[in-house]
């Protein structure tokens, strides 16, 4: 969703958004999400305090008149009522509520500790909703090979290169779309710009090197609008996130996985799972490859497959011991 918080947000919120972008180095997308979360909260506060007409549509409530005086009146009880509103009126799931909760806590913490505009953080004790820890969905090794073998057509070198990088390097789709041809280096590495504009260097294996080399031989050069872009669309633009997603969905559908919840992000999960389960990659190394900020995020890939658990049970030296019967006397 396109937002123009510089025109919509009051100064008491703008200060925080500028801080996120310039000091915390958050991406524009992340800053936009923080603003939307805070806009929803202060719309709720204005409606709850009867500071707007009761019949006004919630999405039409402006927050450009929110002042520090109003911010100072927010209590922990307001925050919990807001969480209830998100469940019963907005039907937000636990993941969405957890993000909105973090947005609130971060904002008031900024006002308290950085700006010293408020004496304390009123939502400091607000508990973040617990999210269901689902195991990541991923392709098996056989399905991954089948997906690669399904690539064909006019742009087969490009598409094969993208899917190869997804399955071997675990890139995010936004990272894939943001790659420049100069990011591919002569030393067999690739420079990736991840969340928060954080850079990381990933080593390319032979499959990736071969795929990139094949693609570069046919990569369009003439009339390309963004000459830095690595992956070029049929319209000679940089391939967007949506274009890459559509391409991946096409090949997933071709091998019968389109209706099973697979996506570009699932290919990232696949790369991580294959590296951990089949390659024995150390979890701390995997963290750096994936560009995770916290090790806890990476630890989800330490789940065991059903076959591994079966093998573990069978490896117990007592696994074949039978109960002694009277006939054994």
N, C-alpha and C positions, 0 to 999 in steps of 0.2 A: 504494500500500500504506500502510495506516494504521500508524504507529509511535508508541510512547510512550517516546522515549529518556530523558525525565526520570526515569522509573522504572527503565529497563533499563540505562542507561549508567553506568559508573563515573565518579568525579569527574575522573579524568585525561583523559577524553574529553569529559565535560560542559563543562569549561572552554572547550574549543575550539568546541563547538557554540554556546555562549552568545556567544563572541567573533564567530562568523560572523553570528549574528543581530543582535546589538546594535551591534557596531562596523563590521563589513563590510556590514551591512544586507542580508544575503541573505534570500531568501524562505523561508517555512516549508518549502515543497516542496524547495528546494535543500538546506536544513539536514538534512531527513529523508534525502535521498539520500547526503549525506556520512556521516551516522550509519550507514546501511545498509552503505556501502562499508567503513567502519572496523570494523563488527561482523563482516563477512565475513572481513576480514584477521585480526582477533584470534581468531576461531574457528579459522582455519587455524593460527595460531601455537600456540594451546593444544593442538590436535590433534597438530600436528607435534612438540611438546615432550612429548607424552604426559602432559599435565596433566589430561586427562579420560580416561574409559574408552574403550578402542579401539572398542568396539561401539556407542558412542553415535551417534545420528543427528546429522549435521553441523548441521542446522537447530535442534537442541535444545541446542546448546552455549551456555551463558550466558557473558557477558563482564563481568558486574557485579563480578567479583572481580579484574579486570585492574588492576594497580598500576603506579606509575611504575617500580618495580624491574624488572617484566617488560618494560615499554616500553623501558627502557635496554638490554635484551639484544638488541633487534632489530638485524639487520645487513643490509647490501646484499644478501648472498647469500639471506637470508630473503625479501627482496622479489622477487628473480628467481625463486625457487622458487614463490612465491605466484603470480607471473605465469604460470608453467608450469601450476600447478594450475588457474588460471582458464581456460586453453586446453583442457587435456586432461580435466579433471573437470567444470568448469562450462560448458564450450563457449561461453565469452564471445567475441564478435567483437571486432575491433580497437577499435571505438568504445567499447564497454563497458570494455575493459581500459584504454584511455587515460584514461577518467574515473576509474576506480579508482586508477590510477597517480597522477593529479593529486590525488586525495583524500589519498593517503598522503604525497605530497611536501608538501602544504599543512599537514597535521597535524603532521608532524615539524618543519617549518620554524617553525610556531607555537611548539612546545615549545622549540626552540632559540633563536629570535630574540626572541620576545615574552615567553615565560615564563622563559627561561634555566634550564629544568629539565634539559636535556641539553647536553652539551658541543659536540655537532655533530649535523648532520642525517644520519643513516645512509643515507637513501635519496636524498640530494641528486643523486647521479650516476645514479640510475635513469632509463633512457631510456624515454620515452613511446612506446608502439607506434604505428607509422605507420598512419594511416587512409587508406583508399582515397578519393581525391578524385573523387567522382562528380558529374557535372553535375546541377544541380537540375532536377527534372521540373516542367513547367509546361504550362498550357493555351495554345493558340495564340489569337490575337485572335479568330478565327472561332469557336473553341470557347467562349471567354469570353462572347461575345455570345449563343451558343446556350444556354449555361447560364442566363444572365439571362432569356432569353425562355422558358425552361422553367418558371419560377416561376409557381405558380397555387395556388388553394385558399383556405381560410378565413383563413390567415395570410400571404397573398401579400405584403402591404405589409411585414410584419416580415421575412419570408424574403428578399425582394428587397433590403431595406435592408442586411441582414447580408452577403449575397453581394456587393452593390455595394461595401461598405466593405472586404471582403476583397480584391476585385479592384482597387480604386483606392488603398487606403491600406496594404495589405500588413500588416494586423494579425495577431498571433498569436491562436490560438483562445482562449487564456487571457485575453488582453487584451480580446477581444470580449465574453467572458462577464462580465468585470469592469467594463464600461462602466456608468456611471450617467447618468441623463438630464440631470443638471446638467453633465456633461462636454461636452455639445454647447453651444457658446458662440455668442452673438449675432454675433460678429465673423467667423463662417464657419470656425472652427477646432474641433478636438475634443481634449480632454485624454486621454491614454492613459497608463496605469500599466503599465510593462513589467517585465522581469526585475529582481530586486533592488529592487523598488518605485521604480524610476527613472521619473520623469515625462517625457513629451515632448509637444509640441504639434504636431498635424498639421493642415494646411490642407485643407479640404474643397473639392473641385471641384463644378461644377454638378450633376453626376450624383448625387454623394453628398448634397448639400444638398437636392435634390429628393426623393431616396429617404427621407431622415430626416424631412423635412416631411410626406410622405405617411404615413409610419408613425406619427408623433406624433399625427396626427389620429384614429387608431384604437387607439392604445396603451391597454390597459386601465388603469383608475384605481381602480375599486371592488374591494374585497377583495384587493388586491394585497399579498402578504406582505412583499416587500421593495420598499417604495415608491420607493427610490432607483434601482432597477435600470432600465436602458434597455430591455433586451429581456426580455419577459415570456413565460413558457411557458403552455401551455393550462391548467395547474393554478394559474396566477397566482403562480408562483414566478419567481425570477430564472432565466433560461435557463442551464443548466450547460454545461460544456465538452462533456460527452457528448451532451446534447440538441442543441447546435449542430452537432456532428459528424454526428449521425444525420440532421439536416435536410439538411446539405450532401451526404452520401452519397446521400440520396434523389434529389436533383436530378441528381447526377452519373450515377446509374444510369439516370435518365430519358433522358439524352442518350448513353448507351452507354459511359460512362467508369468504371463502378464496378469493373471487374475489371482496370483498367490501373494500379493503384497511385496513384490520385489521392486527395487528402484536403484538409482545411482548410489544412494547411501548404503543400500544392502551390498553393493559391490565393494564399498569401503569396508564393511563388516567382513565380507568374504576374504579380502586381502589380509586383514588382521587375524582372522581365524586360521587361515591356511598357514600364515607365517608362524603362529603360535603352536598350532596342533601338529602340523606336518614338518615345519622347519625348526621347531624347538627354540624360537627366538626368545631371548630374555625379555620379561615384561617391561623392564626399564628401557631397553632398546626400542621395543615396540612403541612405547610412549613417545619417544622422540621422532620415530618414523611417522606416526600419525599426527603429531603436532598437538598432543593433549597437554593442557596446562597442569593437570593433577593426575597423579598415578592412579587414584581411585577411579577415574573415568576409564582408564585402560584395563583395569582389573576385571571388567565384565567379560573380557575375552579369555579369561582363565577358566571359563566354564568347561566342563568335560563333556564330550560327545557320549551318546549312548553306548557306542562301541567301546570307547575308552573305559567307561564304567563297567561294562561287561568283562572286558579284558582284565580290569583290576580285580574283579571278584574271582575270576578264573585263576588268577595268579597266586591266590592265597594257597599256601601249602596244605591247608586243610580242606580244600575245595572238593576233593574226591574221596574223603574219608566217609565210610558208611557206618551206620549204627550196627553194632555187633548183635547178632541174633542167637537164639538158643541152638540153631543148627551149626553155628560156628564153634560150639563148645568142643 
